[in-house]
Amino acid sequence: MNISMLFTRTDPSRRRYGVAFFVGIIAGILSAFVKWGAEVPLPPRTLSDGRAEFNPPYLFLRDYLGIDPTSTVYTFSEHIINPVMVTHVIFSLVFAIGYCLVAEVFPKVKLWQGVLAGIIATIAVHGISFPLLDLTPPLSQLPFDEYLSEILGHIFWFWVIEIVRRDLRNRIVHEPDAEVPLTAPYR
């Protein structure tokens, strides 16, 4: 595949940005639960290095937003929940809405049912942004377990975003994605 084909655009008259934004909200909320769930069998940080207590969302809230995650809590079903979980939902909303909007213009972002986007997000966030913001150590100092957990979690996360995006978008607009001709026998 030619690299320029990755930037093929859809017909502007077939783009549905409002629908993409709305669907991104739903996909973001649902996929946040998938991302959390992936961290149960594959925790992203080891206990021995102390980073499980001070994970990137915790550090982001504390160091960049000035929120003390230990003081801002809520209780649900007798469990104390800190706002680190809220950042997962916010991040998921931002990424899902962004993904859904980009998919309206650049259909190749959906390659492998969103898996490619999950891999790119892992590299961009965990490989580049977090180390630059000092939210994680350099990649050379991270254990393999963290790589495995994050890459699989992001793959599942974006796969769910794409499944929700495609199904809801197509149901709402009553037509296939913008790059699929309306005259195609199989949509």
N, C-alpha and C positions, 0 to 999 in steps of 0.2 A: 504494500500500500504506500502510495506517495504521501509524504508528510503534509503537503498542501491539502490533501483530501480530509485531513483531520479538522480543517477549518471551513469545510463546506457549510453553507448557510441554507436555512429553509426559506421558503417563500414568505415574505413579510405579511401577506394577506392571510396566511394560515396560522400565524402566531397568536396565542391566547395568553397574554401576560397576566391578566387578572385571575384567570383560572389557574395558571401556574403558581401564582402567589398563594392563592387559597389552598391549593393542593399541597404546596410546600409546607404550610402550617400543619396540616393533618399528618403529612409524612414525617415532619420534624418531631412531632410529639410521639407518634408511634415508634419511630426509629430510635428515639432516646431510650425507650424501654428495652429495645433490642440491644443497644450498645451497653446499657447497664447489665443486662442479662448475660452478655458475652463475657463480662468481667467476673462473673461468679465462678465458672469452671476454670477460667484462665486469668487470674488476677494479674494486672499489668506491672505491679511493682513488688519487689521482694521485701520481706520484713527486716532482713539483716542489715540493709543499708539505710534504714530509717526513712526511706522515701515514701513508704506506704502511708505514713502519718501526714506527711507534707507533700501531697501529690500536686501536679500542675494546676488543677482547678483551685485547690486551697491556696497555693502561692499566688495565682492570678488574682483571686479575690482580695487577698491580704496586701500584696505588694503593688498591684496596679489599680484596684478599685477602692482600696482603703477600707474594705469590709473585713471585720474580724470573724472568720468562720466559726470560731468557738463560742462567740457570744450571740450570734444570730441563729436561733434554732426554732423549730416548730415541732410539735408532738403529733404523731398519728398512731393510733392503735397502741398507745402506751410506749411507743418508740420515739426517741429523740432524733430528729433529722436535722442535719446542718445544711446550709445553703450551697454546699459544694454540688449537691445533686441538682439544684436549680441551674447551675452553670452548665451542666450536661444538657439540660433541656434547651437553654438559650443557644448553646453552640449547635445543637442538633437543629434547632429552628433556622438559624442563620445558614448553615450548610445546606439544609434541605430546600429552603426557599431559593437560595442561590443556584443550587443544582437544577431545580425545576425551571427557573427563569433562563438559565444558560441552555438547557435542553430544548427550549423553544426556538433558539437561534442556531445552535451548533449541535446537531443530532449525534455526532460522534462521541460526545461526552457520555452517552448512554452505552458505550461499547461494553460488551460482556454483561449486560443488564446492570450497569452501574458499578461493576467490580473495578474497572479501570479508574473511575473517579475515586473510589475508596482507597486504592493504592496511591493515587496522586495526593489525596488528602493526608494520608499517613506520612508521606515524604515531606509535604509542605509544612504540616503542623508539627509532627513529632521529630522529623529529621532536620528541619530548618528553623522554624519559628520558635519552638520551645527552647532549644539550646541558645538561640540568639537573645531571647528574653531572660535567660538564666533560670528558666522554670524547670529544666532538666539538665543533667550533666551532658557533656559532648557525647555523640553517638558512640565513640570508641570506648566509653566507660559504662555503657548500658549493658545489662545482661541480655542474653538471647531470649529469655522468657518474656521480657518486656517487648522486644521486637515481635515475637510470635503473637502475644496477646493483642497488641495494638493493630497489627496488620490483619489478623483474622476478625477482630472486632470491627474494624473499619470496612472490611469487605462485606460482612453481614449487614452492617449499618447502611451502606449505600445500596446494597442489593434490595433491602426493604424499601428504601426511599424510592428506588426505580419501580419496584412492583406497585407501590401505592400510587406513584406519579402517573404511570401509564394507565392503570386501571381507572382511576378517578378522572383523569383528564379526558380519556376517550369516552367515558360514560357521560360526563358533563357536556362535552361539545358534540357528541354523537358522530364523531368522525375519528379516523386514525391520527397518529402523530403527524406533525406538519410536513415531514419529509416523505411520507407515504402518499402516493398519488390517490386521489379519490376514486379513480377508475381502476385501481388495482383489484384483481379478482380475489386476492387474499390480503386481508388487512389485519 
